[in-house]
Amino acid sequence: MLAVTGLQAFHGPAQALFDVSFDAARGEVLALLGRNGAGKSTLLKSIIGLVPAKAGEIALDGRDLSGLAPHRRAAAGIGYVPEDRRVFKGLSVRENLAVATRLPRAGAPAWDEPRVVALFPKLAELRDRRGGQLSGGEQQMLTIGRALMGNPLVLLLDEPSTGLAPRIVEALADAVRAMKAAGVTILLSEQNLAFAARVADAAVVMATGHVRWRGSMAQFLKEPALARTHLQV
């Protein structure tokens, strides 16, 4: 599904990603783990094209996306939910969802407003409320729902549980499992290990822009030294 090979990226003159390689299968949830500054967010931004890669390849179903602009990558099947959410504050929930609508992909059921609202029932009662009037948790639901309206094959979630109340985190975990069951591949940048452990199939541990470890989440949890070293647990 998604294959990243030898990815290198820079912030100005400073190199931020060093020869990053991994892959994720259809319907797999892959957690990117590491401290602040490990390179997790930069990696997601490089995959969607907001931070240009200087070397390496990003391939989706065998198609190299590396030279494409962000909107072309979105059209190819990459969805992105940034850490700061970026809802359209002056638009209603319904309008926020509508502006992101893309045609469904061949052979796959469409993510449309009814399906998104079924995933996040709270949005049903908020359809006519402006994005700027929502709580942080409600905005997170809306932003993920908006990304799904683009009918992505791969969804990039940057620190989705940060700052959310426990009940919202629980709803988010349920939503991630439902998206996985629907065949969406999810890359999840997280510092909340408890949340990542509940939803992820596999993990990539990053530090200073390098991949330090990769494997199944079950195996990661059997090696507590990894968490102590790279997540300050």
Backbone torsions as a table, in degrees:
resi	resn	phi	psi	omega
1	MET	NA	-77.4	178.0
2	LEU	-111.9	128.1	178.4
3	ALA	-130.2	122.4	176.5
4	VAL	-111.4	126.7	-173.4
5	THR	-133.5	120.5	172.8
6	GLY	59.9	35.0	-173.7
7	LEU	-74.0	130.7	175.1
8	GLN	-130.6	137.5	-178.9
9	ALA	-146.8	157.9	-175.6
10	PHE	-129.9	148.6	163.5
11	HIS	-106.1	101.7	-173.5
12	GLY	60.7	-130.2	-180.0
13	PRO	-81.1	-10.3	-174.2
14	ALA	-92.6	128.4	178.1
15	GLN	-74.8	132.0	-176.5
16	ALA	-109.2	-27.9	178.3
17	LEU	-128.9	135.2	-175.7
18	PHE	-122.9	103.1	170.6
19	ASP	51.1	49.3	-177.9
20	VAL	-80.3	128.1	179.2
21	SER	-138.4	136.4	172.4
22	PHE	-171.6	170.3	172.8
23	ASP	-141.0	161.1	179.3
24	ALA	-138.8	133.9	-177.5
25	ALA	-85.8	166.5	176.9
26	ARG	-59.7	130.7	178.9
27	GLY	75.2	10.9	178.6
28	GLU	-92.8	142.7	172.3
29	VAL	-105.0	116.1	-177.6
30	LEU	-112.9	120.3	179.3
31	ALA	-91.8	129.7	171.3
32	LEU	-97.1	114.5	-173.2
33	LEU	-113.6	149.0	177.4
34	GLY	157.1	167.7	179.4
35	ARG	-72.1	172.2	168.8
36	ASN	-55.8	135.8	-180.0
37	GLY	85.3	3.9	-178.8
38	ALA	-72.5	-21.7	-178.8
39	GLY	111.2	5.7	-176.2
40	LYS	-63.8	-50.9	-178.6
41	SER	-66.4	-39.0	177.5
42	THR	-61.5	-38.8	178.1
43	LEU	-61.9	-47.1	178.5
44	LEU	-61.5	-42.1	179.2
45	LYS	-65.5	-32.6	176.6
46	SER	-69.5	-37.6	179.8
47	ILE	-65.3	-39.5	179.7
48	ILE	-84.1	-14.1	174.8
49	GLY	100.5	7.4	178.6
50	LEU	-77.7	-27.2	171.0
51	VAL	-116.1	107.3	-175.4
52	PRO	-62.9	137.2	175.1
53	ALA	-81.4	138.7	177.4
54	LYS	-89.0	-19.8	178.4
55	ALA	-158.8	160.0	177.2
56	GLY	103.3	-179.6	-176.0
57	GLU	-135.4	141.1	172.5
58	ILE	-121.3	112.7	-175.0
59	ALA	-120.2	135.9	176.5
60	LEU	-118.7	116.2	-175.5
61	ASP	50.9	40.6	176.4
62	GLY	85.1	-5.8	179.8
63	ARG	-95.8	124.9	-180.0
64	ASP	-75.7	120.8	-179.8
65	LEU	-98.9	0.1	-166.4
66	SER	-57.2	-34.4	-176.6
67	GLY	-92.0	4.3	-174.4
68	LEU	-90.7	148.4	173.5
69	ALA	-70.2	160.5	-177.9
70	PRO	-53.7	-41.7	-177.7
71	HIS	-68.0	-29.0	176.0
72	ARG	-72.0	-36.1	177.0
73	ARG	-67.4	-38.4	176.1
74	ALA	-62.1	-42.9	178.8
75	ALA	-64.4	-31.2	179.8
76	ALA	-74.2	-19.0	176.4
77	GLY	129.6	16.0	178.0
78	ILE	-103.5	121.9	173.6
79	GLY	-105.7	149.7	-174.1
80	TYR	-139.1	129.2	175.4
81	VAL	-119.4	104.4	-177.0
82	PRO	-72.7	162.3	-178.4
83	GLU	-62.0	-34.5	-177.6
84	ASP	-89.8	7.6	169.2
85	ARG	71.2	-53.6	175.1
86	ARG	57.7	48.8	171.6
87	VAL	-69.1	156.7	172.8
88	PHE	-82.5	101.8	-168.1
89	LYS	-66.3	-28.5	-178.7
90	GLY	-87.3	-6.0	-180.0
91	LEU	-101.0	152.5	176.2
92	SER	-71.4	167.4	175.5
93	VAL	-56.6	-46.3	179.9
94	ARG	-58.5	-42.3	-178.7
95	GLU	-70.7	-37.9	176.1
96	ASN	-57.5	-41.9	179.3
97	LEU	-69.5	-41.5	-174.2
98	ALA	-64.8	-36.8	-174.7
99	VAL	-67.0	-18.3	-177.0
100	ALA	-98.1	3.6	-172.7
101	THR	-65.4	130.6	170.5
102	ARG	-126.9	157.2	178.0
103	LEU	-62.9	146.1	177.4
104	PRO	-65.7	155.2	179.4
105	ARG	-83.9	151.4	-176.0
106	ALA	-55.4	129.8	175.9
107	GLY	80.8	2.0	-178.2
108	ALA	-120.8	139.8	176.5
109	PRO	-66.8	145.4	-175.4
110	ALA	-74.5	141.6	164.0
111	TRP	-87.1	108.8	177.7
112	ASP	-124.1	-178.4	-175.8
113	GLU	-58.0	-46.6	179.0
114	PRO	-59.5	-38.1	-178.9
115	ARG	-70.9	-38.6	177.8
116	VAL	-65.2	-42.1	179.7
117	VAL	-67.1	-32.6	174.8
118	ALA	-65.8	-33.0	177.6
119	LEU	-72.7	-39.9	179.5
120	PHE	-123.3	80.7	-175.2
121	PRO	-56.5	-27.2	179.3
122	LYS	-57.6	-31.9	-178.1
123	LEU	-66.4	-22.0	-179.2
124	ALA	-60.2	-38.9	-178.2
125	GLU	-84.6	-3.6	-176.0
126	LEU	-114.8	9.6	-170.7
127	ARG	-52.5	-37.1	-174.9
128	ASP	-99.6	4.3	179.1
129	ARG	-85.1	144.0	179.3
130	ARG	-71.3	148.6	-178.9
131	GLY	-57.6	-35.3	-178.8
132	GLY	-71.8	-11.0	-179.9
133	GLN	-95.6	-0.5	-176.8
134	LEU	-86.6	154.0	172.1
135	SER	-71.3	170.5	179.1
136	GLY	-59.4	-42.8	179.5
137	GLY	-65.9	-40.3	177.8
138	GLU	-65.5	-39.1	176.4
139	GLN	-63.7	-37.4	178.8
140	GLN	-64.5	-44.1	176.2
141	MET	-58.1	-44.7	-178.5
142	LEU	-63.9	-42.8	-177.5
143	THR	-66.4	-39.9	176.3
144	ILE	-66.4	-43.2	177.6
145	GLY	-60.4	-41.0	178.5
146	ARG	-62.7	-41.2	177.7
147	ALA	-63.0	-38.1	179.5
148	LEU	-67.4	-28.1	178.9
149	MET	-62.7	-18.5	174.5
150	GLY	-82.0	2.4	179.5
151	ASN	51.6	57.5	-177.4
152	PRO	-76.1	154.2	168.6
153	LEU	-86.0	-35.6	-179.4
154	VAL	-126.6	134.1	179.0
155	LEU	-119.2	125.8	179.2
156	LEU	-100.4	119.6	-179.2
157	LEU	-115.6	117.2	-177.3
158	ASP	-99.9	108.5	178.6
159	GLU	49.3	55.0	-172.7
160	PRO	-67.4	-23.9	-176.2
161	SER	-93.7	-3.0	-174.5
162	THR	-61.9	126.2	173.8
163	GLY	75.8	9.7	-176.6
164	LEU	-96.1	149.2	176.1
165	ALA	-66.0	151.3	-178.0
166	PRO	-53.2	-38.4	-178.6
167	ARG	-68.3	-31.3	177.6
168	ILE	-73.4	-38.6	176.7
169	VAL	-61.4	-39.6	177.3
170	GLU	-62.2	-44.2	178.2
171	ALA	-64.2	-37.1	178.8
172	LEU	-66.2	-40.5	177.2
173	ALA	-61.3	-42.3	177.4
174	ASP	-61.6	-40.1	-179.4
175	ALA	-66.3	-40.9	178.1
176	VAL	-61.3	-43.4	178.5
177	ARG	-62.6	-39.2	179.7
178	ALA	-67.8	-39.8	177.7
179	MET	-64.9	-40.8	176.3
180	LYS	-59.9	-45.4	180.0
181	ALA	-62.6	-27.6	178.2
182	ALA	-81.9	-1.2	176.7
183	GLY	95.3	6.0	178.3
184	VAL	-79.1	130.0	173.2
185	THR	-82.8	133.4	-174.4
186	ILE	-125.3	127.1	169.5
187	LEU	-105.3	121.5	-169.0
188	LEU	-120.0	107.7	173.8
189	SER	-84.0	122.6	-173.8
190	GLU	-147.3	144.3	165.3
191	GLN	-105.6	-14.1	178.8
192	ASN	-82.5	93.3	-175.5
193	LEU	-64.1	-36.9	-179.2
194	ALA	-60.4	-42.0	178.7
195	PHE	-67.4	-48.1	-179.0
196	ALA	-59.5	-40.4	-178.0
197	ALA	-64.8	-28.1	-178.7
198	ARG	-76.1	-27.4	-170.7
199	VAL	-117.4	-19.3	-170.3
200	ALA	-91.0	145.0	173.2
201	ASP	-88.4	-34.1	-173.9
202	ALA	-141.2	165.4	-178.1
203	ALA	-139.9	146.4	168.9
204	VAL	-123.0	122.1	179.9
205	VAL	-97.7	126.9	-177.7
206	MET	-117.9	150.1	173.1
207	ALA	-152.7	131.4	178.6
208	THR	45.7	42.0	175.1
209	GLY	81.9	1.9	179.5
210	HIS	-110.0	149.9	168.5
211	VAL	-82.2	119.0	-178.4
212	ARG	-98.2	-22.4	-179.3
213	TRP	-163.7	148.2	171.0
214	ARG	-150.1	146.9	-178.3
215	GLY	168.9	-165.8	-179.8
216	SER	-74.2	153.9	176.3
217	MET	-64.0	-36.3	178.4
218	ALA	-59.7	-41.6	179.4
219	GLN	-69.3	-39.4	177.8
220	PHE	-57.7	-43.3	-177.5
221	LEU	-68.9	-18.1	176.7
222	LYS	-84.5	-5.9	-177.6
223	GLU	-121.2	76.0	-174.8
224	PRO	-59.9	-22.1	178.2
225	ALA	-63.0	-30.9	177.7
226	LEU	-62.3	-46.0	179.4
227	ALA	-65.9	-41.8	179.6
228	ARG	-62.4	-39.1	-175.9
229	THR	-76.5	-41.4	-168.6
230	HIS	-110.8	-12.2	-178.6
231	LEU	-122.9	3.7	-179.5
232	GLN	58.1	36.9	178.4
233	VAL	-92.6	NA	NA
